[in-house]
C-alpha cells in the first residue's frame, strides 16, 4: 500500500468504527461518521473536476466540517490549505491568488464579506457552511453530504505528492506557503507519536486553531491512534476549558504559554480537580520557568513536554519530562528520526558547548519548499550530507550544552541593533521574567536617532505584585549590559496575542511606536 495521509483514518475506521472520534458543540462523531462524510465530500469534489494536485482552501475555524474537509481533500489527491479565521481580506486575497485554489470551503459571512475577492480569484466553486447560498458559484455544504453517497475514485497520488500548504503568518512580509508532502506529514505524525505516546483511551482537548499546525496535528495524531478529540472554538474562555477538563476527564492538554497563564489565574478562584490530565504539551512559544511552575500547580501529576519547532519542519525538539526541572530553559533533544546541529557564519559546524549558531535540521519532516518562491526556498533549503539531499537552515539562533540539549536564543531576523550591537529579544525577556514580580515580558524595538534601535519592554506583573516601570528599568540597568537595557517599559494587565496563542508582535510594535512618540513629544515640550 502506498503511504498516504488518509491511511490513518482508513486504518482507524477498520479498528474502531463506532468509537467517538470527535466531540464538538455538544455533538459526537464516530470514526465511521468522519469516514462516510469525507467520502461524500470527496466524491462531490471529484464530480466537480477537482483532481490530484489542485489546491483547496479551508476557511472555517474549529468546526467538525474543517476535519471532514481535511480528509476529503486528501482523498481526491488535492492539496489542503487550512487558513485562520483571523485573516484580513488582503491576506485571504493573497492566499487565493498565490495558491491558485479552485475551491474554497467557508462560511456565508466570510464569503459575503469577501465577495469581490472571490469573484476575481481562480475559484470554480465556494462551498458554504452555516448559511444561505444565493450567489452564483456557491453551494450548500450540507446539501452536498445529503446528495452524495458514493466513494471517491482512486486519485493515483503517491507519497511524494503534496498533502498540504501551510501559509505562515506573514508578520514580517507577505505570507509564505510551506509545502508539505504526504511523506513529510506521515513522518511527522510517526515521530510525534513515538515520544508523546497518545493512546486509544486518551481524550485530547484542542482549543488551538486547526489552521495552526500545532492544532492540526492534534487532530491527525488523535485519528492515527484512535483517540478522541474534544474540539473547542479557538476563543473559548479559560473557565470553560477548565470545566471541560473536569467534565470530560481530559487526559491530554496541548497548550501555549498564554493559555497556561490564563488557566492558572482562573483556577485560583475555582480549584477544580484536574487530575485526569496525564500529559501537557507545549510549543509555539517557549515555556518560562514561571509557566512550568504554573503547569505543575494546575496539573500536579502530569508529564510536561516542552517542545520547539517551525512550520517548515513541524517539530525539531522535545524536552523529556524527566528533564523539565533539571533543564527548564532547554527546548530539549531532536525528535525521533531527526538530526540537528549548529553552524557559524561561515557554515562551519559548531562543536563548542554553549556557543551560539544557526540551527540546521535534517530529517523526513523538512518541507519541500515555499510555494511559488524559489529564491526564498533556496535560502532555507541547502545541500545536506548526501548528494541531492536538502537540509533546513532555520534562521534560529541556538546553543547546545555538554549533554546535547538545545537552547533557543532568538531569531536571526528578529535581532535588534542597539548601539551597534546585535541583541536577542529573548535574552532580555528571560532576564525580565526572572524578576520576582514579573509574570511575562515581550521585547520589541523602535527606531532611535542615536542608538539605531531602542528596546521597548512590555511586562505583566504577577498577581498582587506592585512595582513601577522606573524600578524595572533600574534593575535592568544594574544587571544588564547598557545595550540590552530597554529604553521604555510599559506594564500591561495582559499581553495581546494572536489566535494561535502567540504574542501579537505587530500590535505591540504599533503600540510601542505610539507611546514612544508621545513620550518624546512630552519631553521636547
C-alpha positions in Angstrom: 0.0 0.0 0.0 1.3 3.4 -0.9 1.7 5.5 2.2 -0.8 8.4 2.2 -2.1 10.6 5.0 -5.7 9.3 4.6 -4.4 5.8 5.5 -4.5 6.9 9.2 -8.3 7.4 9.0 -8.9 4.3 6.9 -7.0 2.1 9.3 -8.6 3.5 12.4 -12.1 3.2 11.0 -11.4 -0.6 10.5 -10.3 -0.9 14.1 -12.7 1.4 15.9 -15.7 2.2 13.6 -18.1 3.2 16.3 -15.7 4.8 18.7 -16.1 8.6 19.2 -13.6 10.4 17.1 -14.6 14.0 17.8 -16.9 15.9 20.1 -17.8 19.4 19.1 -20.6 21.8 20.1 -22.5 19.2 22.1 -22.4 16.6 19.3 -20.3 13.4 19.0 -19.0 11.9 15.7 -17.6 8.4 15.3 -14.7 7.5 13.1 -17.2 6.0 10.7 -19.1 9.3 10.6 -15.9 11.1 9.7 -15.1 8.5 7.0 -18.5 8.5 5.5 -18.9 12.3 5.4 -15.4 12.8 4.0 -16.1 10.1 1.3 -19.3 12.0 0.3 -17.5 15.3 0.1 -14.5 13.8 -1.8 -16.9 12.2 -4.3 -18.6 15.5 -4.9 -15.3 17.3 -5.4 -14.2 14.8 -8.0 -17.5 15.2 -9.8 -16.8 18.9 -10.0 -13.5 18.2 -11.6 -11.2 18.7 -8.6 -8.2 16.4 -9.2 -4.8 15.4 -8.0 -2.6 18.5 -7.3 -5.5 21.0 -7.2 -5.5 23.4 -4.2 -8.5 23.7 -1.9 -8.7 26.3 0.9 -10.5 25.6 4.2 -11.5 28.9 6.0 -13.9 27.7 8.7 -12.2 27.8 12.1 -12.6 25.0 14.6 -15.6 23.1 13.2 -16.4 19.5 12.5 -16.6 20.5 8.8 -13.0 21.5 8.9 -12.0 18.0 9.9 -14.2 16.3 7.4 -13.0 18.6 4.6 -9.3 18.0 5.5 -9.7 14.2 4.9 -11.9 14.7 1.9 -9.4 16.9 0.1 -6.7 14.4 0.7 -8.8 11.6 -0.7 -9.1 13.2 -4.1 -5.4 13.8 -4.2 -5.8 17.6 -3.8 -3.8 19.8 -1.5 -5.2 21.1 1.7 -4.7 24.8 2.6 -6.1 25.5 6.1 -6.2 29.2 6.9 -7.1 31.1 10.1 -10.4 32.9 10.7 -8.4 36.0 11.9 -7.0 36.8 8.4 -7.8 40.2 6.9 -9.3 40.3 3.4 -5.9 41.3 1.9 -4.3 38.1 3.2 -7.2 36.0 2.0 -6.9 37.5 -1.4 -3.2 36.9 -1.5 -3.5 33.2 -0.5 -6.3 32.6 -3.0 -4.3 34.2 -5.8 -0.9 32.8 -4.8 -2.1 29.2 -4.4 -4.5 29.3 -7.4 -7.1 27.5 -5.3 -10.0 26.0 -7.3 -12.4 25.5 -4.3 -12.9 27.5 -1.1 -14.8 26.0 1.9 -16.0 28.7 4.2 -19.0 30.4 5.9 -21.7 32.6 4.4 -20.5 35.5 6.4 -16.9 35.3 5.2 -18.0 34.7 1.6 -20.3 37.8 1.7 -17.6 40.0 3.3 -15.1 39.0 0.6 -17.5 38.7 -2.4 -15.4 40.8 -4.8 -12.2 38.9 -3.9 -13.8 35.6 -4.6 -15.1 36.7 -7.9 -11.6 37.8 -9.0 -9.9 34.5 -7.9 -9.4 31.2 -9.7 -12.2 29.6 -7.7 -14.5 27.3 -9.6 -16.8 26.9 -6.6 -17.3 28.0 -3.0 -18.8 25.6 -0.5 -20.8 27.3 2.2 -21.2 26.1 5.7 -23.9 27.5 8.1 -25.6 30.0 5.8 -27.6 30.8 2.6 -26.1 30.2 -0.9 -27.8 32.8 -3.0 -24.8 33.8 -5.0 -23.7 32.1 -8.3 -20.8 29.7 -7.7 -21.8 29.0 -4.1 -23.0 25.5 -3.0 -24.6 24.4 0.3 -22.1 22.1 2.1 -24.9 20.2 4.0 -26.8 19.5 0.8 -23.6 18.0 -0.7 -23.4 15.5 2.1 -27.1 14.6 1.7 -26.9 14.1 -2.0 -23.6 12.3 -2.4 -23.1 8.8 -1.0 -20.6 7.4 -3.4 -17.0 6.7 -2.5 -14.3 8.7 -4.3 -12.3 7.2 -7.2 -8.6 6.5 -6.7 -6.6 9.7 -7.4 -3.4 7.9 -8.3 -1.4 10.0 -5.9 1.9 8.8 -4.5 3.6 9.7 -1.2 5.9 12.3 -2.8 2.8 14.4 -3.8 1.9 17.4 -1.7 -0.6 16.9 1.0 -0.8 20.5 2.4 0.4 24.1 2.0 0.5 25.9 5.3 0.8 29.6 5.0 3.0 31.4 7.5 1.5 34.5 9.2 3.4 36.9 7.1 4.1 39.2 10.1 7.3 40.4 8.5 6.1 40.4 4.9 3.8 38.5 2.6 2.8 35.0 3.7 4.9 32.1 2.5 3.2 28.8 1.7 5.1 25.9 3.3 4.8 22.8 1.0 4.4 19.5 2.9 4.2 16.2 1.1 2.4 13.1 2.3 5.8 11.7 3.3 6.5 14.8 5.3 3.3 14.7 7.3 3.3 10.9 7.8 6.9 11.1 9.1 5.9 14.0 11.5 3.0 12.0 12.8 5.0 8.9 13.5 7.7 10.9 15.2 5.3 12.7 17.4 3.5 9.5 18.3 6.8 7.9 19.2 7.6 10.2 22.1 4.2 11.5 23.1 2.5 8.1 23.1 -1.1 9.1 22.7 -3.4 6.0 23.2 -6.8 4.9 22.2 -8.1 5.7 25.6 -6.9 9.4 25.5 -9.2 12.4 25.3 -7.3 15.3 23.7 -8.6 18.8 24.4 -7.9 21.1 21.3 -8.7 24.8 21.7 -5.8 25.6 19.3 -6.8 26.7 15.8 -6.9 23.8 13.3 -5.3 26.2 10.8 -2.2 26.3 13.1 -0.1 23.2 12.6 0.0 22.6 16.4 -3.8 22.3 16.5 -4.0 20.4 13.1 -1.6 17.7 14.3 -3.7 17.2 17.5 -6.5 16.1 15.1 -4.1 14.0 13.0 -2.5 12.2 15.9 -5.9 11.5 17.5 -7.1 9.9 14.4 -3.9 7.9 13.9 -4.1 6.5 17.5 -7.9 6.1 17.7 -8.0 8.8 20.5 -11.0 11.1 21.0 -10.5 14.8 20.1 -12.5 17.2 22.2 -12.7 20.2 19.8 -13.3 23.7 21.1 -13.5 27.0 19.4 -10.3 29.0 19.3 -11.6 31.8 21.5 -13.0 29.6 24.3 -12.9 31.3 27.7 -10.5 29.8 30.3 -13.3 28.9 32.7 -15.0 26.8 30.0 -11.8 24.9 29.3 -11.3 24.2 33.0 -14.9 22.9 33.2 -14.4 20.8 30.0 -11.3 19.2 31.5 -13.3 18.3 34.6 -16.5 17.1 32.8 -14.8 15.1 30.1 -11.9 13.8 32.2 -9.5 15.1 29.6 -6.1 13.3 29.6 -4.0 15.3 27.0 -3.9 19.1 27.1 -1.9 20.9 24.3 -1.2 24.5 25.4 0.7 27.6 24.7 2.2 29.8 27.5 -0.5 32.4 27.2 -3.2 29.7 27.7 -1.4 28.3 30.7 -1.3 31.8 32.4 -5.0 32.4 31.8 -6.0 28.9 33.2 -3.7 29.3 36.2 -5.2 32.6 37.1 -8.8 31.4 36.6 -8.3 28.2 38.6 -7.2 30.1 41.7 -10.8 31.0 42.1 -12.3 27.6 41.5 -9.7 25.0 42.5 -11.1 22.4 40.1 -9.8 18.8 40.3 -7.8 18.5 37.1 -6.1 15.2 38.0 -7.3 13.4 34.9 -4.7 15.2 32.8 -1.7 12.9 32.2 0.3 15.0 29.6 0.6 18.7 28.9 2.4 19.6 25.7 3.7 23.0 24.7 5.1 24.6 21.5 4.6 27.8 19.6 6.5 29.8 22.3 8.9 28.5 24.9 7.7 27.8 28.5 9.4 30.0 31.0 10.2 28.7 34.5 7.1 30.7 35.7 5.0 28.9 33.1 6.4 25.5 34.1 5.6 26.2 37.8 2.0 27.2 36.8 1.5 23.9 34.9 2.8 21.9 37.9 0.4 23.7 40.2 -2.5 23.2 37.8 -1.8 19.6 37.0 0.4 18.2 39.8 0.6 14.6 38.4 1.2 15.4 34.8 4.1 14.9 32.4 5.2 18.2 30.8 6.5 18.1 27.2 8.2 21.4 26.3 8.7 21.4 22.5 10.1 23.6 19.8 9.5 23.6 16.1 8.9 25.5 12.9 6.2 25.2 10.3 9.0 24.3 7.8 9.7 21.0 9.6 6.8 20.7 12.0 8.8 19.9 15.2 12.5 20.0 15.9 13.0 19.0 19.5 11.3 18.0 22.7 12.4 18.0 26.3 11.8 14.7 28.0 9.5 15.3 31.1 12.2 13.8 33.4 14.4 16.8 32.5 11.9 19.6 33.0 13.2 20.5 36.4 16.9 19.9 35.6 17.0 21.9 32.3 13.9 24.1 32.4 15.4 26.6 29.9 16.1 24.0 27.3 13.9 23.0 24.4 15.3 19.5 24.5 16.8 17.0 22.1 16.0 16.1 18.5 12.7 14.4 17.9 12.8 10.7 16.6 14.1 10.4 13.1 15.6 13.9 13.1 19.2 15.2 13.3 20.2 18.8 14.2 23.4 20.8 14.5 24.6 24.4 14.7 26.7 26.3 12.2 28.6 29.6 12.4 28.6 32.5 10.0 30.9 30.6 7.6 28.6 27.5 7.5 31.1 25.5 9.7 29.7 23.1 12.2 30.0 24.4 15.8 31.3 21.8 18.3 31.9 24.1 21.4 29.2 23.7 24.1 27.2 26.9 24.7 28.4 28.6 21.5 25.6 30.3 19.6 24.9 29.5 16.0 22.2 28.9 13.4 20.2 25.7 13.8 20.2 23.2 10.9 17.6 20.4 10.7 17.9 17.2 8.8 15.1 14.7 8.5 12.0 13.4 6.7 9.8 16.2 8.1 11.7 19.0 6.3 9.4 20.9 3.9 9.6 20.6 0.1 10.0 24.4 -0.1 7.8 27.6 -0.3 5.0 27.6 -2.9 5.9 29.8 -5.9 9.0 31.2 -4.1 12.2 29.5 -5.5 14.6 32.2 -4.2 13.2 32.0 -0.6 13.3 28.2 -0.8 16.9 28.2 -1.9 17.8 30.4 1.1 16.2 27.9 3.5 16.9 24.5 1.9 20.6 23.9 1.2 22.7 20.9 0.3 22.9 18.3 3.1 25.1 15.4 4.0 24.4 13.4 0.8 24.2 14.2 -2.8 20.9 15.7 -3.7 19.7 16.0 -0.1 18.4 19.2 1.3 18.6 20.3 5.0 16.7 23.2 6.6 18.6 26.4 7.6 16.1 27.5 10.3 17.2 31.1 10.8 17.0 30.4 14.5 19.9 31.1 16.9 20.5 28.4 19.4 23.2 26.8 21.6 23.8 23.2 22.7 25.1 22.2 26.1 27.5 19.5 27.0 24.7 16.9 27.0 23.4 17.9 23.6 20.3 19.7 24.8 19.2 22.7 22.7 18.6 26.3 24.0 16.7 28.7 21.8 18.4 32.2 21.7 16.3 34.1 19.2 15.5 34.6 15.5 18.2 35.9 13.2 15.7 38.2 11.6 14.4 39.4 14.9 17.7 40.6 16.2 17.7 44.2 17.5 20.6 46.5 16.6 21.1 48.6 19.7 24.1 50.9 19.9 25.8 49.0 17.1 25.5 45.6 18.9 23.0 42.9 18.0 20.7 42.0 20.8 18.4 38.9 21.1 15.0 40.0 22.4 14.7 36.6 24.1 17.8 37.2 26.2 16.3 40.4 27.7 12.9 38.8 28.1 14.5 35.9 30.0 16.0 38.4 32.4 12.8 40.3 32.9 10.8 37.2 33.8 13.5 36.3 36.3 12.5 39.4 38.3 10.2 38.0 41.1 7.3 40.5 40.4 7.1 39.9 36.7 4.9 37.2 35.1 5.5 37.7 31.4 7.6 40.0 29.1 7.9 40.8 25.4 10.6 43.0 23.8 10.2 44.8 20.6 12.2 47.6 19.0 11.6 51.2 17.8 13.8 53.5 15.7 16.2 55.6 17.8 18.2 58.6 16.4 21.3 57.8 18.4 21.1 54.0 19.1 19.8 52.8 15.8 17.1 50.9 17.7 15.8 51.2 21.2 14.4 48.2 23.2 10.8 48.6 24.3 9.6 46.2 27.1 6.0 45.2 27.7 5.5 43.3 31.0 2.7 41.8 33.0 3.1 41.6 36.8 2.2 38.6 38.9 -1.0 38.8 40.9 -0.8 41.2 43.9 2.7 42.3 43.0 3.4 46.0 42.8 6.4 47.6 41.1 6.9 50.5 38.8 8.3 51.0 35.3 11.2 53.0 36.9 12.0 50.2 39.3 12.1 47.7 36.4 14.4 49.9 34.4 16.7 50.4 37.4 17.0 46.6 37.8 17.8 46.2 34.1 20.5 48.9 34.3 22.0 47.2 37.3 22.0 43.6 35.9 22.3 44.0 32.1 24.8 45.5 29.7 23.9 49.0 28.6 23.0 48.0 25.1 20.5 45.4 26.5 18.7 47.9 28.8 15.2 48.8 27.5 14.6 52.5 26.7 11.0 52.2 27.5 8.8 49.9 29.7 5.1 49.6 29.9 3.2 47.5 32.4 0.1 45.8 30.9 -2.7 43.8 32.5 -2.3 41.2 29.7 -0.2 40.9 26.5 -2.3 40.8 23.3 -1.9 37.6 21.4 -2.8 36.1 18.0 -5.4 33.3 17.6 -2.5 30.8 17.6 -1.7 31.9 21.2 1.5 33.6 20.3 2.2 37.2 21.4 0.9 39.7 18.8 4.2 41.4 17.9 2.6 43.6 15.2 0.1 45.1 17.7 2.8 45.6 20.3 5.2 47.2 17.8 2.5 49.7 16.8 1.8 50.5 20.4 5.4 50.9 21.2 5.8 53.4 18.3 2.8 55.4 19.5 3.9 55.5 23.2 7.5 56.4 22.3 6.3 59.2 20.1 4.1 60.6 22.9 6.9 60.4 25.4 9.3 62.1 23.1 6.9 64.9 22.3 6.3 65.4 26.0 10.0 65.6 26.7 10.6 68.1 23.9 7.8 70.4 25.2 
